[in-house]
């Protein structure tokens, strides 16, 4: 069994976020878009932005960047849940029994053991690959060629070494039985979250939506879809105030800027996130955030699912697809009190001042 360097909560409080490098231990860190460990792989650039050793074993993550025609055959991750989120381009995705054309803001959840495949259709395509064990990205590092380049187009190495893949809990399926050119599979998912653990696509703007504080918060996955290993939340809103400074003892928060600008305050330091930037805030990180532009979108991935009900306590369900302008960040007293009493939430002070 792997062991990980996980500081105590008190030590984590004191750690300044590392910048543009993976820490090699469970610690707060920030990566600007394009930074991380980069590998050429089948004419795609895989940029690893989180490994199990950086996250206390909770997850791995990478951006996959490629051009028209780049693809992956049917494969299955036997030990981990996979979540994909499209940042750029157009991608055809295959799941058992269906195929979908994905564009920016679309997402995919794939449970362990379920096969999927994709082909990139635009001239430039980029998606986030999030996995609960990091196996798939470790395979990319083992089979790819490390590079200093920030663009795709290197020769790379083939990913289809079955014996190597099996070492990382990944299986390549018989492509003769699952031909990527067979597009006669109707889309079956895309407009709602399933009741349990099953593969599904969610089109941009769909999902369980809640509203308050001048923001629209949308669940892209929920704990019931991921065996409580993580949940994904998309937030949309205008320029906002910081929320109170707080930390968590039992779960990790991870912030991606999808559009606009986000201010993150982490252990006393203010960091500006723009599109594609990432901040990892492990348990014990004292943090807060504010939207810094009037067209901001944020993707949050939280491990585990322990904090999911916070958004229900603080928001009201809605059928709307856009936020209301003019809302402040004054938390509702009843909902905030319930969250502090029941959930993994420790408030340590008022909102920070903008620097």
C-alpha positions in Angstrom: 0.0 0.0 0.0 1.3 3.5 -0.9 2.1 6.0 1.9 1.9 9.7 1.4 3.5 12.7 3.1 0.5 14.4 4.7 1.2 17.2 7.1 -0.9 17.8 10.2 -3.7 20.3 10.0 -1.7 22.8 12.1 1.3 22.5 9.8 -0.8 22.8 6.7 -2.2 26.2 8.1 1.4 27.6 7.8 2.3 26.4 4.3 2.5 29.0 1.7 1.1 27.7 -1.6 3.8 26.5 -4.0 3.7 28.1 -7.4 4.0 26.4 -10.8 5.5 23.1 -9.5 4.0 19.9 -8.1 5.0 19.8 -4.4 5.5 16.0 -4.1 3.6 16.0 -0.8 0.1 16.9 0.2 0.3 20.8 0.3 -1.4 23.8 -1.2 -0.2 24.8 -4.6 -1.1 26.8 -7.7 -0.4 26.0 -11.3 -0.9 28.5 -14.1 -2.5 27.2 -17.3 -0.1 25.0 -19.2 2.2 24.3 -16.2 2.8 20.8 -14.7 4.6 17.7 -16.0 4.1 17.4 -19.7 4.2 14.3 -21.9 3.9 13.7 -25.6 1.5 10.9 -26.2 -0.1 9.8 -29.4 0.1 13.3 -30.9 -1.5 14.7 -27.8 0.1 16.7 -24.9 -0.8 15.4 -21.5 -0.1 17.9 -18.8 -0.2 16.3 -15.3 -1.3 18.8 -12.7 -1.9 16.5 -9.8 -0.6 13.1 -8.7 -1.5 11.0 -5.7 1.7 12.1 -3.9 0.6 15.8 -4.3 -3.0 15.2 -3.0 -2.6 12.7 -0.2 -3.7 9.9 -2.4 -7.1 11.4 -3.1 -6.9 12.0 -6.8 -4.9 12.7 -10.0 -5.6 15.3 -12.7 -4.3 16.2 -16.1 -5.1 18.4 -19.1 -5.2 16.7 -22.4 -4.5 18.9 -25.5 -4.6 17.8 -29.1 -5.6 18.5 -32.7 -8.1 17.2 -35.2 -8.0 13.4 -35.4 -6.2 12.7 -32.2 -7.9 9.9 -30.3 -7.9 7.3 -27.6 -9.3 3.8 -28.2 -11.8 2.2 -25.9 -10.2 1.8 -22.5 -11.4 1.2 -18.9 -10.0 2.4 -15.6 -10.7 -0.5 -13.2 -9.7 1.2 -10.0 -10.9 4.7 -10.3 -13.7 7.0 -11.2 -13.0 9.4 -14.2 -14.4 12.8 -14.8 -13.8 14.8 -18.0 -14.6 18.5 -18.6 -14.1 20.2 -21.9 -12.3 23.5 -21.9 -11.9 24.0 -25.6 -12.7 22.5 -29.0 -15.1 19.7 -30.1 -14.7 16.1 -29.1 -16.6 13.0 -30.0 -17.0 10.6 -27.0 -18.1 7.0 -27.0 -19.7 5.3 -24.0 -21.4 1.9 -24.0 -24.4 2.3 -26.2 -24.1 5.9 -27.1 -21.9 8.6 -28.6 -21.9 12.3 -28.0 -20.3 15.4 -29.5 -18.8 17.5 -26.6 -18.1 21.2 -26.6 -16.9 23.7 -24.0 -18.6 23.2 -20.7 -19.8 19.6 -21.4 -18.7 17.0 -18.9 -18.5 13.2 -18.6 -18.5 10.9 -15.5 -17.3 7.3 -16.0 -17.3 4.8 -13.1 -14.6 2.2 -12.7 -14.5 -0.6 -15.2 -16.7 1.2 -17.8 -15.1 1.7 -21.2 -15.0 5.0 -23.1 -13.2 6.4 -26.1 -12.8 9.7 -27.8 -11.7 11.5 -31.0 -10.9 15.2 -31.2 -12.7 17.0 -34.0 -11.6 20.6 -33.9 -8.1 21.9 -34.7 -7.4 22.6 -31.1 -9.0 20.7 -28.2 -8.4 20.6 -24.5 -10.1 18.8 -21.7 -9.5 18.2 -18.0 -9.1 14.5 -17.0 -9.8 13.9 -13.3 -9.3 10.5 -11.8 -9.8 9.3 -8.2 -6.6 7.2 -8.0 -4.4 8.9 -10.6 -3.8 5.6 -12.4 -4.5 6.8 -16.0 -2.2 9.8 -15.7 0.6 7.6 -14.2 0.2 5.4 -17.3 0.6 8.5 -19.5 3.8 9.4 -17.7 5.1 5.9 -18.0 4.3 5.5 -21.7 4.8 9.0 -23.0 7.8 11.1 -23.7 8.4 14.0 -21.2 8.7 17.3 -22.9 9.2 21.0 -22.1 6.8 22.0 -24.9 3.4 23.6 -24.2 1.9 22.5 -27.5 0.9 19.2 -29.0 2.5 17.7 -32.1 5.4 15.7 -30.8 5.8 12.2 -32.0 5.1 10.7 -28.5 4.8 7.1 -27.7 1.8 4.8 -28.3 -0.5 4.3 -25.3 -1.7 0.9 -26.3 0.8 -1.3 -24.5 -1.6 -3.6 -22.7 0.9 -5.2 -20.4 2.1 -1.8 -19.2 -1.5 -0.5 -18.9 -2.5 -3.4 -16.7 0.1 -2.3 -14.2 -1.9 0.9 -13.7 -5.3 -0.7 -13.6 -6.1 0.3 -17.2 -7.5 -2.0 -19.9 -7.6 -1.5 -23.6 -10.6 -3.2 -25.2 -10.9 -5.1 -28.5 -11.3 -2.2 -31.0 -12.5 -4.6 -33.6 -15.6 -5.1 -31.6 -15.9 -1.4 -30.7 -15.1 0.5 -33.9 -14.7 4.3 -33.4 -16.2 4.9 -36.9 -19.5 3.3 -35.8 -21.4 6.5 -35.0 -24.8 4.9 -35.1 -25.3 5.1 -31.4 -27.9 7.6 -30.2 -27.1 10.0 -27.4 -28.7 8.7 -24.2 -27.6 11.1 -21.5 -26.9 14.8 -21.3 -29.7 16.6 -19.4 -29.7 15.3 -15.9 -27.8 13.4 -13.2 -28.6 9.7 -12.8 -29.8 8.3 -9.5 -26.8 6.2 -8.9 -23.4 5.1 -10.3 -23.5 4.9 -14.1 -21.7 6.6 -17.0 -23.2 9.8 -18.2 -22.7 13.0 -20.2 -23.9 16.3 -18.9 -24.3 19.1 -21.5 -23.2 22.6 -20.6 -25.8 24.3 -18.4 -27.5 21.1 -17.3 -27.3 19.5 -13.9 -28.9 20.2 -10.5 -28.9 24.0 -10.2 -29.1 26.2 -7.1 -29.0 29.9 -6.7 -28.2 32.6 -4.2 -25.5 35.2 -3.3 -25.5 36.4 -6.9 -24.2 33.1 -8.2 -25.6 30.0 -9.9 -24.2 26.7 -8.6 -24.7 23.5 -10.6 -23.8 20.0 -9.5 -22.1 18.2 -12.4 -21.7 15.1 -10.4 -23.0 14.2 -6.9 -21.8 11.8 -4.3 -24.4 9.3 -5.3 -22.7 9.1 -8.8 -19.2 8.6 -7.5 -19.5 6.4 -4.4 -18.8 9.5 -2.4 -15.2 9.8 -3.7 -15.8 13.3 -5.1 -18.4 15.7 -6.4 -18.1 18.4 -9.1 -19.7 21.9 -8.9 -19.8 24.6 -11.6 -20.3 28.1 -10.3 -21.2 31.2 -12.5 -21.5 34.8 -11.3 -20.4 38.4 -11.4 -17.7 40.2 -9.4 -18.2 39.4 -5.8 -16.9 39.9 -2.3 -14.6 37.3 -0.5 -16.4 34.7 1.6 -15.3 34.2 5.3 -11.9 32.6 5.8 -12.3 28.9 6.7 -10.7 25.5 6.4 -11.7 21.8 6.4 -10.3 18.9 8.3 -11.5 16.0 6.2 -11.8 17.0 2.6 -9.9 18.8 -0.2 -11.1 21.6 -2.4 -9.8 22.2 -5.9 -10.5 25.3 -7.9 -10.3 25.7 -11.7 -11.0 29.0 -13.5 -13.2 28.2 -16.5 -13.8 31.9 -17.6 -13.0 35.3 -16.1 -10.9 35.9 -13.0 -11.0 34.4 -9.5 -9.2 35.6 -6.5 -8.1 32.8 -4.1 -6.8 33.6 -0.6 -4.8 30.6 0.6 -2.9 30.6 3.9 -2.6 34.4 3.9 -1.6 34.7 0.2 -3.8 36.1 -2.6 -3.5 34.4 -6.0 -5.3 35.4 -9.2 -6.7 32.6 -11.3 -7.5 33.1 -15.0 -8.8 30.6 -17.5 -7.2 27.2 -17.1 -5.4 28.0 -13.8 -5.7 25.6 -10.9 -5.4 25.8 -7.1 -5.3 22.7 -4.8 -6.3 23.4 -1.2 -5.9 20.3 0.9 -7.5 19.8 4.3 -6.1 22.4 6.7 -5.6 25.1 4.1 -7.2 28.4 5.3 -8.8 29.8 2.3 -11.4 32.1 0.7 -12.4 33.1 -2.8 -14.0 36.0 -4.7 -15.0 36.4 -8.3 -13.0 39.2 -9.9 -14.8 39.7 -13.2 -18.4 40.0 -14.2 -18.4 36.9 -16.4 -16.7 34.4 -14.1 -17.1 30.6 -14.2 -15.4 28.3 -11.7 -15.2 24.5 -11.6 -14.8 23.0 -8.1 -13.9 19.4 -7.5 -14.2 18.3 -3.9 -12.8 15.1 -2.4 -14.5 13.4 -0.8 -18.3 14.0 -1.0 -18.6 15.0 2.7 -19.2 18.7 2.0 -21.9 18.2 -0.7 -24.9 19.4 1.3 -23.2 22.8 2.0 -24.6 24.1 -1.3 -28.1 22.9 -0.5 -28.0 24.6 2.8 -26.8 27.9 1.3 -28.8 28.0 -1.9 -32.3 27.6 -3.3 -33.1 25.1 -6.2 -33.8 26.8 -9.5 -34.6 26.1 -13.1 -32.7 29.1 -14.3 -29.5 28.9 -16.3 -28.0 32.2 -15.3 -27.2 34.0 -12.1 -28.8 37.2 -10.7 -26.6 40.2 -10.6 -26.5 42.4 -7.5 -26.4 39.7 -4.9 -23.9 40.1 -2.0 -22.0 37.4 -0.3 -23.7 37.6 3.1 -24.3 34.0 4.0 -27.9 33.1 5.0 -27.8 32.7 8.8 -29.8 29.5 9.1 -28.1 27.7 6.3 -24.6 28.9 7.4 -25.3 27.8 11.0 -26.4 24.4 9.9 -23.4 24.0 7.7 -21.0 24.9 10.6 -22.8 22.5 12.9 -23.2 19.5 10.6 -20.4 19.7 8.0 -16.6 19.7 7.8 -16.4 23.5 8.1 -14.3 25.6 10.5 -14.6 29.4 10.1 -11.5 31.2 11.4 -12.2 34.8 10.5 -14.0 37.4 8.4 -13.5 37.7 4.6 -10.0 38.9 3.7 -9.3 42.3 2.2 -8.4 42.5 -1.4 -4.7 43.3 -1.8 
